[in-house]
Amino acid sequence: MTPVYQPLSTIKTWAEEDRPREKLMLKGKAALSDAELLGILINSGIQQYTAVDLAKMILSSVGNDLNQLAKLSIKELSKFKGIGEARAITIVSALELGRRRKESEPIVRSSITSSETAYQALRPHLMDLLHEEFWILLLNRANQIIRPMQVSAGGVSGTVADPKLIFKHAIEHLASGMILAHNHPSGNLQPSQADRDLTRKLKEAGKLLDIPILDHLILSDHKYLSFADEGLL
């Protein structure tokens, strides 16, 4: 249930250092709360509610979780009082820029030493998705990342990964090893029989081509399952 906020005075009546824009200018962006930053995107309030009030309502509806906020569609955001299509588009655009910034951060060319380091390298590409995608992490002989690559994108419950395409990428980039990865939007990390069959098929092909499959990760936003760690590889 959307919480009810008592009508507040307009932001213009606040002390200058408490207004989100002025506060950002005076104290820097780190001084602002999530609601204040979102309020700046909303830009203006409506009768009885300031932009920050509207931001608090939206954040409260997703448990104040920015990852969940990033999953709201334009249509879902537009359902909130005072948030029309234009404001919803602004919010979605800002969150998408944040996601892309995370995705474009340079990968540290250190060796992949565990499933956790592989997960951290792949997570920015697969977080916040409502559909399945299949990615590969191409590695050199020192298990350093050559590059991550998207192989396919599908629906809510599955995506098709073509073994020929996967090894084409690996050969073109002179990879000496590979880690497979795909996400489960449902959050259920248990591998399906299709996941197991594909992993086995790719492992056998990797042996023939001298490009071993080192692991297969199934990811959600905050957790992962490693075939290697679980003895499934």
DRENBA-813585 format. One line per field, with one value per residue (C-alpha): residue number from 1; residue in one letter; x, y, z. Coordinates in pm, 1 decimal. Each point is the difference from the previous one (the first is absolute). Last residue first. Layout:
k: NUM  ...;
r: a  ...;
x: X  ...;
y: Y  ...;
z: Z  ...;
end
This chain:
k: 233  232  231  230  229  228  227  226  225  224  223  222  221  220  219  218  217  216  215  214  213  212  211  210  209  208  207  206  205  204  203  202  201  200  199  198  197  196  195  194  193  192  191  190  189  188  187  186  185  184  183  182  181  180  179  178  177  176  175  174  173  172  171  170  169  168  167  166  165  164  163  162  161  160  159  158  157  156  155  154  153  152  151  150  149  148  147  146  145  144  143  142  141  140  139  138  137  136  135  134  133  132  131  130  129  128  127  126  125  124  123  122  121  120  119  118  117  116  115  114  113  112  111  110  109  108  107  106  105  104  103  102  101  100  99  98  97  96  95  94  93  92  91  90  89  88  87  86  85  84  83  82  81  80  79  78  77  76  75  74  73  72  71  70  69  68  67  66  65  64  63  62  61  60  59  58  57  56  55  54  53  52  51  50  49  48  47  46  45  44  43  42  41  40  39  38  37  36  35  34  33  32  31  30  29  28  27  26  25  24  23  22  21  20  19  18  17  16  15  14  13  12  11  10  9  8  7  6  5  4  3  2  1;
r: l  l  g  e  d  a  f  s  l  y  k  h  d  s  l  i  l  h  d  l  i  p  i  d  l  l  k  g  a  e  k  l  k  r  t  l  d  r  d  a  q  s  p  q  l  n  g  s  p  h  n  h  a  l  i  m  g  s  a  l  h  e  i  a  h  k  f  i  l  k  p  d  a  v  t  g  s  v  g  g  a  s  v  q  m  p  r  i  i  q  n  a  r  n  l  l  l  i  w  f  e  e  h  l  l  d  m  l  h  p  r  l  a  q  y  a  t  e  s  s  t  i  s  s  r  v  i  p  e  s  e  k  r  r  r  g  l  e  l  a  s  v  i  t  i  a  r  a  e  g  i  g  k  f  k  s  l  e  k  i  s  l  k  a  l  q  n  l  d  n  g  v  s  s  l  i  m  k  a  l  d  v  a  t  y  q  q  i  g  s  n  i  l  i  g  l  l  e  a  d  s  l  a  a  k  g  k  l  m  l  k  e  r  p  r  d  e  e  a  w  t  k  i  t  s  l  p  q  y  v  p  t  m;
x: 3083.1  -264.7  231.3  -180.0  302.6  54.8  -366.4  6.4  -327.2  -44.0  -139.7  -87.2  -171.1  -47.3  266.1  54.3  372.2  163.3  363.5  338.8  -113.4  323.2  112.2  218.2  -236.5  -90.7  -19.5  -216.2  -248.8  -40.7  -50.2  -247.7  -217.5  14.7  -93.7  -287.2  -137.2  23.5  -174.3  -269.9  -51.9  -62.8  258.5  -119.2  59.0  -361.6  10.6  -287.1  214.7  234.6  323.1  254.0  368.6  268.3  368.0  257.8  358.6  290.3  -171.2  149.5  -262.1  -132.3  16.3  -210.0  -256.2  -41.5  -16.4  -314.7  -152.6  32.2  -133.8  -320.2  -148.8  -379.8  -170.2  -243.0  -283.6  -55.1  89.9  320.8  335.9  304.0  377.1  95.5  375.9  241.4  357.9  355.9  -23.6  312.1  6.5  378.7  -53.6  -247.9  -366.0  -332.4  -298.6  -314.9  -350.6  -354.8  -294.5  -331.7  -270.2  -95.8  355.8  105.3  347.1  148.9  279.9  108.0  9.3  254.7  328.8  -123.3  -120.8  337.8  174.2  -242.0  41.9  367.8  342.4  -86.0  335.1  27.6  -72.8  -228.5  -301.0  -54.4  -332.2  -236.0  -263.1  -18.3  -41.3  -262.0  -201.1  16.2  -107.6  -292.5  -101.5  -2.6  -202.9  -259.5  -45.2  -29.1  -243.5  -218.6  2.0  -117.9  -260.9  -164.2  104.8  -226.8  -182.3  187.7  -133.7  253.8  276.5  -158.7  -48.9  356.3  121.3  125.7  313.9  234.5  -210.6  65.7  375.8  -48.5  -155.6  -197.5  -245.6  -129.7  -320.2  192.8  221.7  -300.5  -164.7  328.8  48.5  -349.2  82.0  330.2  -187.0  -218.2  -351.4  -316.0  -73.3  258.8  375.3  273.2  319.3  -65.5  372.5  86.9  -234.3  189.2  315.7  -188.1  -159.6  335.9  139.2  223.8  335.9  189.8  -101.6  195.9  -57.0  -89.6  -101.4  -169.9  -180.4  -116.2  -148.7  -154.3  -134.1  126.1  284.2  -245.2  -228.2  -330.3  -275.3  89.9  -28.1  -373.2  -146.9  -104.4  -321.1  3.1  130.6  -206.4  190.6  -60.8  -135.0;
y: -2909.7  -74.2  -25.7  287.7  229.6  -71.3  48.4  334.0  140.6  374.0  261.8  371.3  90.4  -362.3  -201.6  -353.0  -55.8  -260.9  -81.5  -73.9  -100.4  -104.9  143.3  -279.4  -36.7  -362.8  60.6  307.0  -202.6  -242.3  285.6  168.1  -312.3  -54.5  361.7  -17.7  -315.6  145.8  323.4  -195.9  -213.7  321.8  149.9  118.1  370.6  104.4  382.1  11.8  202.7  -300.9  126.7  -159.9  -71.3  -207.1  28.6  -52.0  -102.7  54.6  273.9  98.9  273.1  -145.9  -351.9  87.8  194.0  -289.9  -232.3  169.5  34.3  -373.0  -83.6  201.9  126.2  21.1  204.6  -89.6  74.1  375.3  16.3  -6.8  164.6  -163.1  -17.6  308.7  34.0  60.2  86.8  -123.0  -64.3  -144.9  -376.1  1.6  -187.6  264.8  19.5  58.8  58.5  -120.1  138.0  -138.6  231.7  -69.0  263.4  245.3  131.8  208.7  -159.5  -192.7  216.2  144.8  -354.7  -144.6  119.9  -37.8  -352.6  -99.7  129.6  -200.2  -318.1  8.7  110.3  204.6  164.4  373.0  222.4  225.0  55.1  360.6  139.5  -0.6  -219.8  217.1  309.6  -183.4  -75.9  361.8  119.6  -244.5  145.3  351.9  -107.8  -181.7  307.4  241.6  -231.9  -14.2  380.0  26.6  -276.1  162.1  -31.8  215.5  -294.7  -320.0  -207.1  157.3  -195.4  -329.7  108.8  129.7  -336.3  -74.3  -217.3  283.1  59.9  -359.9  58.5  331.9  -178.0  238.8  -285.3  29.3  189.1  210.0  131.7  121.2  165.9  159.4  144.9  152.2  163.6  125.8  159.2  179.3  -114.3  194.5  112.4  -150.3  -13.9  114.3  -134.3  -376.0  -39.4  232.0  -199.9  -317.7  156.4  116.0  -340.3  -176.6  232.1  292.0  71.0  -210.8  242.4  291.7  228.4  339.6  -86.4  -324.5  177.4  269.5  -260.9  -204.8  292.0  -38.3  253.3  261.3  -36.5  -138.4  225.7  -72.4  -374.3  44.4  -46.4  -348.0  -196.4  -312.7  -303.7  -311.9  -320.3  -192.9  -342.8;
z: -1437.8  262.2  302.5  176.8  -10.5  -368.5  -93.3  183.1  131.6  42.4  231.8  11.9  -327.3  -108.8  -174.0  -129.4  -49.4  -222.3  68.9  -153.9  -348.3  -166.6  -334.4  -140.9  -295.4  73.4  375.4  -52.7  -204.8  291.4  247.9  -236.3  -15.9  376.6  67.9  -248.0  161.7  352.2  -94.4  -189.2  311.1  190.0  229.5  345.9  47.9  51.1  -6.7  -248.1  -239.8  -40.6  -151.1  -230.2  20.0  -168.7  90.1  -273.0  -53.0  -235.2  -197.8  -334.2  -46.3  -327.2  146.7  305.2  -202.8  -243.5  300.7  128.7  -345.6  -69.1  347.9  -64.5  326.6  1.3  269.8  274.4  238.6  -27.0  -365.2  -197.7  -44.5  -159.6  -6.6  198.4  29.7  289.4  -102.7  12.3  372.8  157.6  56.7  -59.0  -327.0  -120.3  101.4  -175.7  229.8  -172.4  23.0  -30.8  64.4  169.8  33.1  276.5  26.9  302.0  15.3  -292.6  -137.1  334.6  148.2  -244.0  149.6  359.4  -75.5  -148.6  313.0  216.4  -208.4  83.4  -121.1  -305.8  -65.2  17.4  -294.6  201.0  -220.5  -92.9  116.0  -296.5  164.5  309.6  -213.3  -202.1  314.1  113.1  -343.6  17.6  336.4  -144.6  -304.1  211.2  221.8  -293.7  -181.3  312.1  18.9  -362.8  40.8  298.6  362.1  219.5  151.8  -71.0  -290.6  -236.5  171.6  -101.7  -362.6  -26.5  129.6  348.1  7.0  99.4  312.0  104.1  -15.1  179.4  298.7  223.3  57.6  -355.4  89.1  252.4  -278.4  -199.6  299.7  106.3  -349.2  8.2  333.3  -146.5  -291.4  255.8  81.0  90.7  -357.8  -230.0  14.4  -230.9  -157.5  11.0  -71.9  290.3  221.3  -88.3  139.9  309.3  52.2  -31.2  266.7  -91.1  165.4  -255.9  -277.4  140.5  301.1  -143.4  -356.7  101.8  282.9  -241.0  -229.4  281.4  207.0  358.5  -27.5  -125.4  300.8  -124.7  -133.3  -363.6  70.5  51.9  345.1  90.9  -36.9  218.5  -174.8  -66.3  -56.7  -321.6  92.0;
end
